[in-house]
Amino acid sequence: MKGSRPWLAVLLLSAVLVRAAAVLVLQSHHVPRSTYEHGEIAASLVAGRGFAMHFLGVDGPTSQQAPVYPLVVAAAYALGGVERPRSLLILELGQAFLGGLMVLGVFRLATWAAPERPAVAWSAAWIAALHPTLVYAATHVQVALLAATLVVWTFVWAVRAGASGSNGDAIIAGLLLALCALTDPILGLVAPGLFAVLALSRTEASASRSSWSLGAVVVMVAALGVTPWIARNAFVHGEFVPIKSTFGYAFWQGNCAISEGTDKVVRASVEGVMDGAKDAGSLAAYNRTVWEARHTAGYIDDVAFTAEDRRYLETLSEPERSRVLLRRAIADIRKDALRYVGLCVRRFRYFWLFDETNPRSRVFIYRASHLGLTGLSLLGLATAGATLRRRSAPMLATVGAISLFHALTIVSARFHIPIEPLMAIWAGAGLVRTLDFAWGRLPGRSVAAAGGLEHVGVVGRLG
């Protein structure tokens, strides 16, 4: 592996540089109103008002967002000023480095998943390094890239804990699982897959420790990790709130009577804004136009609430507001259950194809790369060897659980990003299979010769 380290450094540096270039070219740090709830909470933290924001008509302490990412944004604000372009540039360039860390995690996880094919790990890592939506995520004040990185490294450390049987590695895996939940509670769905990976990665060195005992350490540490935030929520709201208070609110956004299955509104005016993108003179101008279209679309909240609704919600606690909206959504579903089934099918389609309510998913490069990643992933899974298929099962189950959750509740294009590094592993296998086929059809070449490339050619030097 020593000979591969310079090539790995090149790969990781490329991942960082392509993201930094996207940040500098697209100039998203100059786009107004681009920080949403994370920025508002971060500004409150820097001002000394605590974890608070204006939400559904009320100012005050909130659990509208999980704590980790707003704290990251607050750190950038402390360095560069609240909502100043300099602070957003610091944040986005930091996310470029985070992208490199994510790619390293993909490489390590793919190496474990396909140990007999080093080319799969290299292909997967390059896909994760260059995949447009994973690159574009670095240019946003958005939790998705951090979530994707944590998901990958939680699995990486589960492999390490299973192989070593070490309490120390199990503790780190538990801390990463806690960070996943404190970044986005939906990422708690990683837990079952993590435990399966613990069992699959056991070796002779770890045979003295059962996967159950290691899993117990992970669970205990993860529970301890989220406890301080849950205790804070109980103190602030006077009741148990499991990390975020807004499940009912989000479910209402995705399922109320006028919802299209997402949190956004379908407006004809968006089309006019997107038509103007064709005349943008630069990528930065094009990006600003897409942002303008996103703001034009707005949220369900903008049109669904009457003045009476707003006055009523302002009288309730934050958790109770969410429960009221959940009951309203359930009432709408009971009135027309078939519509809810249709929304679930639509959300599943939006998740795996394109969210038609999101202007960003209408961009050609998004659609082409999204379909390319999915197609290569399916090819990789269909043609994978027994080891890759068996070791991919926990990750595949995690991807399925996350996609099902969003199909049943609410969906957005950004919700797909946390699973894309895992898909890159299968896409790497699909790319290697495609190259094997291509080399096999060239005169004087064969699939066997292509396989030999891993040992005597460029790929072999990398492996």
C-alpha positions in Angstrom: 0.0 0.0 0.0 3.0 2.3 0.4 3.3 2.7 -3.3 -0.3 3.8 -3.6 -0.1 6.7 -1.0 1.1 9.3 -3.5 -1.7 8.4 -5.8 -4.2 8.6 -2.9 -2.9 12.0 -2.0 -3.4 13.1 -5.6 -7.0 11.8 -5.5 -7.8 13.6 -2.2 -6.2 16.8 -3.3 -8.2 16.7 -6.5 -11.4 16.2 -4.5 -10.6 19.3 -2.4 -9.5 21.4 -5.3 -12.5 20.7 -7.5 -14.8 21.7 -4.7 -12.8 24.8 -3.9 -12.9 25.7 -7.6 -16.7 25.3 -7.6 -17.0 27.6 -4.6 -14.9 30.3 -6.2 -16.5 30.0 -9.7 -20.1 29.8 -8.6 -19.7 32.6 -5.9 -22.5 31.2 -3.8 -21.1 33.0 -0.8 -22.4 36.3 -2.4 -25.9 34.9 -2.9 -28.4 36.6 -0.5 -30.7 34.6 1.7 -28.7 31.4 1.2 -28.3 30.3 4.8 -31.9 29.6 5.8 -32.6 28.2 9.3 -29.0 27.2 9.9 -27.8 30.8 9.4 -30.5 32.3 11.6 -29.7 29.9 14.5 -26.0 30.5 14.0 -26.5 34.3 14.1 -28.4 33.9 17.4 -25.6 31.8 18.8 -23.0 34.4 17.9 -25.1 37.2 19.4 -25.4 35.3 22.7 -29.1 34.5 22.4 -28.5 30.8 22.4 -29.9 28.2 20.0 -32.9 30.3 18.9 -34.8 31.6 15.8 -38.1 32.9 14.5 -40.2 29.9 13.7 -43.9 29.8 12.8 -44.4 33.3 14.2 -42.6 32.9 17.5 -39.1 34.0 18.5 -37.2 32.0 21.0 -35.3 28.8 21.8 -35.8 26.2 19.2 -35.3 22.6 18.3 -36.3 23.2 14.7 -32.8 22.0 13.6 -30.4 19.5 15.0 -27.5 21.2 16.7 -24.3 20.2 14.9 -24.5 22.1 11.6 -25.7 25.4 13.1 -22.8 25.2 15.4 -20.5 24.8 12.4 -22.0 27.8 10.7 -21.7 29.8 14.0 -18.0 29.0 14.1 -17.7 30.5 10.5 -19.7 33.5 11.6 -17.4 34.1 14.6 -14.4 34.1 12.2 -15.8 36.2 9.3 -18.9 38.0 10.5 -22.6 37.1 10.6 -23.9 36.3 7.1 -20.9 38.1 5.6 -19.5 36.8 2.3 -16.2 36.2 4.0 -17.7 33.9 6.6 -19.6 32.0 4.0 -16.5 31.6 1.9 -14.7 30.3 5.0 -17.5 27.8 5.6 -17.7 26.6 2.0 -13.9 26.2 1.6 -14.0 24.2 4.8 -16.6 22.1 3.2 -14.3 21.6 0.3 -11.8 20.0 2.7 -14.6 18.0 4.2 -15.3 16.6 0.7 -11.8 15.3 0.6 -12.4 13.5 4.0 -15.6 12.0 2.6 -13.7 10.7 -0.5 -11.1 9.1 1.8 -13.9 7.3 3.6 -15.4 6.1 0.4 -12.0 4.7 -0.6 -11.6 2.8 2.7 -15.1 1.5 2.7 -14.9 0.3 -0.9 -11.5 -1.4 -0.2 -13.3 -3.4 2.5 -16.3 -4.1 0.4 -14.4 -5.3 -2.7 -10.9 -6.4 -1.3 -10.2 -8.6 -4.4 -10.7 -5.7 -6.9 -8.5 -2.7 -5.9 -9.8 -0.9 -9.1 -13.3 -0.8 -7.5 -12.0 1.3 -4.6 -10.2 3.7 -6.9 -13.1 4.1 -9.2 -15.5 4.6 -6.4 -13.3 7.3 -4.8 -12.9 9.1 -8.1 -16.6 9.0 -8.7 -17.2 10.5 -5.2 -14.5 13.1 -5.8 -16.0 14.3 -9.1 -19.8 13.6 -8.9 -21.4 17.0 -9.6 -24.0 17.0 -6.8 -21.4 16.0 -4.2 -19.1 18.8 -5.5 -22.0 21.3 -5.6 -23.0 20.5 -2.1 -19.8 22.2 -0.9 -21.1 25.5 -2.2 -24.2 25.5 0.0 -24.9 26.3 3.6 -26.5 23.0 3.9 -26.2 19.9 6.2 -26.1 17.4 3.3 -22.3 17.2 2.8 -21.6 16.9 6.5 -24.3 14.2 6.7 -22.8 12.3 3.7 -19.3 12.4 5.3 -20.6 11.2 8.7 -22.5 8.3 7.1 -19.5 7.0 5.3 -17.1 7.3 8.3 -19.6 5.7 10.6 -19.5 2.6 8.4 -15.7 2.8 8.1 -15.3 2.8 11.8 -17.9 0.0 12.2 -15.6 -2.1 9.9 -12.6 -1.1 12.0 -14.3 -2.0 15.3 -15.5 -5.3 13.9 -12.1 -6.2 12.6 -10.2 -5.2 15.8 -12.7 -6.1 18.5 -11.5 -3.0 20.2 -13.6 -1.0 22.7 -11.8 2.1 21.5 -12.9 1.6 17.9 -16.5 0.8 19.1 -16.5 4.0 21.1 -15.5 6.0 18.1 -18.2 4.3 16.0 -20.7 5.2 18.7 -19.6 8.8 18.8 -20.0 9.0 15.0 -23.4 7.5 15.2 -24.4 10.1 17.8 -23.0 12.8 15.5 -25.1 11.4 12.7 -28.3 11.7 14.8 -27.3 15.2 16.0 -26.7 16.3 12.5 -30.0 14.9 11.1 -32.1 12.4 13.2 -33.0 10.6 10.0 -29.4 9.4 9.9 -30.2 7.3 12.9 -31.4 4.8 10.3 -27.7 4.0 9.8 -27.7 2.1 13.1 -29.0 -1.3 11.9 -26.6 -1.3 9.0 -23.7 -0.4 11.4 -24.4 -3.4 13.6 -24.6 -5.7 10.5 -21.2 -4.3 9.4 -19.8 -5.0 12.8 -20.7 -8.7 12.4 -19.5 -9.0 8.8 -16.1 -7.5 9.4 -15.1 -9.8 12.3 -11.7 -11.4 11.8 -9.6 -14.0 13.7 -8.1 -11.1 15.7 -11.6 -10.0 16.9 -13.1 -13.5 17.4 -12.8 -13.2 21.2 -15.3 -10.4 21.1 -18.9 -11.0 20.0 -20.5 -8.5 17.7 -23.3 -8.2 20.3 -20.9 -6.9 22.9 -19.3 -4.4 20.5 -22.8 -3.3 19.4 -23.7 -2.7 23.1 -20.7 -0.4 23.4 -21.8 1.5 20.3 -25.3 1.9 21.5 -24.3 3.0 25.0 -21.9 5.6 23.6 -24.4 6.9 21.0 -27.1 7.2 23.7 -24.7 9.1 25.9 -23.7 11.3 23.0 -27.3 12.5 22.3 -28.4 12.8 25.9 -27.1 16.3 26.6 -29.1 17.7 23.7 -32.2 15.8 24.6 -31.8 17.1 28.2 -31.5 20.6 26.8 -34.7 20.2 24.8 -36.5 19.0 27.9 -35.4 22.0 29.8 -36.3 24.4 27.0 -39.6 22.9 25.9 -40.7 21.3 29.2 -41.2 17.9 27.6 -39.3 15.1 25.8 -38.2 16.2 22.3 -36.0 13.6 20.5 -33.4 15.9 18.9 -35.7 17.9 16.6 -39.2 19.1 17.3 -40.4 19.3 13.7 -41.3 15.8 12.4 -45.0 16.8 12.4 -44.3 20.1 10.8 -42.3 18.4 8.0 -44.9 15.7 7.5 -47.6 18.4 7.2 -45.5 20.2 4.5 -45.2 17.0 2.5 -48.8 15.8 2.9 -51.2 18.6 3.5 -54.1 19.1 1.0 -52.2 21.4 -1.3 -48.8 19.7 -1.1 -46.9 18.3 -4.1 -45.0 15.9 -1.7 -42.2 18.4 -0.9 -41.9 21.6 1.1 -42.0 23.8 -2.0 -44.8 25.4 -4.0 -45.2 24.9 -7.7 -45.4 28.3 -9.3 -45.6 29.3 -13.0 -43.3 32.2 -12.2 -40.4 29.8 -11.6 -40.5 28.8 -15.3 -39.9 32.5 -16.3 -37.0 32.8 -13.9 -35.4 29.6 -15.2 -35.9 30.7 -18.8 -33.7 33.7 -17.9 -30.9 31.4 -16.9 -30.3 30.6 -20.6 -28.9 34.1 -21.1 -26.6 34.0 -18.0 -23.2 35.2 -19.1 -21.2 33.1 -16.5 -21.6 30.1 -14.3 -21.8 32.5 -11.3 -24.7 34.4 -13.0 -26.4 31.1 -13.8 -26.1 30.0 -10.2 -27.6 33.2 -9.0 -30.5 32.7 -11.4 -31.1 29.2 -10.1 -31.1 30.6 -6.6 -33.6 33.3 -7.6 -35.9 30.5 -9.0 -35.5 28.6 -5.7 -36.6 31.7 -3.7 -39.4 32.3 -6.2 -40.8 28.8 -5.6 -41.1 29.5 -1.8 -42.5 27.2 0.8 -45.8 25.6 1.5 -46.0 27.7 4.6 -46.2 30.9 2.4 -49.6 29.9 1.0 -51.1 27.3 3.3 -51.6 29.3 6.5 -54.4 31.7 7.0 -54.0 34.7 9.3 -56.1 32.8 11.8 -53.8 29.8 11.5 -50.8 31.9 12.3 -52.4 33.5 15.3 -53.4 30.2 16.7 -50.0 28.6 16.1 -48.2 31.5 17.8 -50.1 30.6 21.1 -48.6 27.1 21.2 -45.3 25.7 22.3 -43.0 24.6 19.5 -43.6 20.8 20.0 -47.3 21.4 20.2 -47.3 23.3 16.9 -45.7 20.3 15.3 -48.3 18.0 16.8 -51.2 20.2 15.6 -49.8 20.2 12.1 -49.3 16.4 12.2 -52.9 16.0 13.1 -54.0 18.2 10.3 -52.0 16.3 7.8 -53.4 13.0 9.0 -56.9 14.4 8.8 -56.2 15.4 5.1 -54.9 11.8 4.5 -58.0 10.3 6.0 -60.2 12.4 3.7 -58.3 11.1 0.6 -56.1 8.1 1.3 -55.5 7.4 -2.3 -54.0 10.8 -2.7 -51.5 10.0 0.0 -50.5 6.8 -1.8 -50.0 8.9 -4.9 -47.8 11.3 -3.0 -45.7 8.5 -1.7 -45.2 7.1 -5.2 -44.4 10.6 -6.5 -41.9 11.2 -3.7 -40.2 7.8 -4.4 -39.9 9.0 -8.0 -38.6 12.4 -7.0 -36.0 10.8 -4.7 -34.6 8.4 -7.4 -35.2 10.6 -10.4 -35.8 14.3 -10.1 -37.7 16.6 -7.7 -39.8 18.6 -10.2 -40.6 21.2 -7.5 -36.9 22.1 -7.1 -35.4 24.4 -9.8 -31.9 23.0 -9.2 -33.0 19.5 -10.3 -33.9 20.9 -13.7 -30.3 21.6 -14.6 -29.0 19.2 -17.2 -25.8 18.4 -15.5 -27.7 17.4 -12.3 -30.0 15.1 -14.2 -27.3 13.5 -16.3 -25.0 12.9 -13.4 -27.8 11.7 -11.2 -29.0 9.1 -13.7 -25.4 8.1 -14.4 -24.6 7.4 -10.8 -27.9 5.4 -10.4 -27.2 3.5 -13.6 -23.7 2.6 -12.7 -24.8 1.6 -9.2 -27.4 -0.8 -10.5 -24.9 -2.3 -12.9 -22.3 -2.7 -10.1 -24.8 -4.4 -7.8 -26.1 -6.6 -10.6 -22.6 -7.8 -11.6 -20.9 -7.7 -8.2 -19.0 -10.7 -6.9 -20.2 -12.6 -3.9 -18.0 -10.6 -1.4 -19.1 -7.2 -2.6 -22.8 -8.2 -2.7 -22.7 -9.6 0.8 -20.8 -6.7 2.3 -22.9 -4.2 0.6 -26.1 -5.6 2.1 -26.1 -3.4 5.3 -25.4 -0.3 3.2 -28.0 -1.2 0.7 -30.5 -1.7 3.5 -29.6 1.7 4.9 -30.1 3.3 1.5 -33.5 1.6 1.2 -34.6 2.7 4.7 -33.7 6.3 4.0 -35.4 6.4 0.7 -38.5 4.7 2.1 -38.7 7.2 5.0 -38.6 10.1 2.6 -41.2 8.4 0.3 -43.6 8.2 3.2 -43.0 11.6 4.7 -41.4 14.4 2.6 -38.6 14.6 0.0 -36.1 17.1 -1.5 -33.2 16.8 -3.8 -30.7 17.4 -0.9 -32.0 14.4 1.0 -30.4 12.2 -1.7 -26.9 13.5 -1.1 -26.1 11.5 2.2 -26.6 8.2 0.3 -24.5 9.1 -2.8 -21.1 8.2 -1.3 -22.5 4.7 -0.7 -23.9 4.6 -4.2 -20.4 5.6 -5.4 -19.0 2.2 -4.2 -21.5 0.3 -6.3 -21.0 2.7 -9.2 -17.3 2.1 -8.9 -17.9 -1.6 -9.4 -20.2 -0.8 -12.4 -17.5 1.4 -13.9 -14.9 -1.3 -13.6 -17.3 -3.8 -15.2 -17.9 -1.3 -18.0 -14.1 -0.9 -18.6 -13.6 -4.6 -18.5 -16.2 -5.0 -21.2 -14.7 -2.2 -23.3 -11.2 -3.6 -23.1 -12.4 -7.0 -23.9 -13.9 -5.7 -27.2 -10.7 -4.0 -28.4 -8.6 -5.9 -30.9 -5.9 -7.9 -29.2 -7.4 -7.4 -25.8 -9.5 -9.6 -23.6 -11.4 -9.3 -20.3 -8.6 -11.3 -18.8 -6.0 -8.8 -20.0 -8.2 -6.0 -18.5 -8.2 -7.8 -15.2 -4.4 -8.1 -15.4 -4.2 -4.3 -15.6 -5.0 -4.2 -11.9 -1.7 -5.9 -11.2 0.8 -4.7 -13.9 -0.7 -1.4 -15.2 -1.6 1.9 -13.8 -4.4 0.6 -11.6 -2.1 -2.0 -10.2 0.3 0.8 -9.1 -2.5 2.6 -7.5 -3.7 -0.6 -5.6 
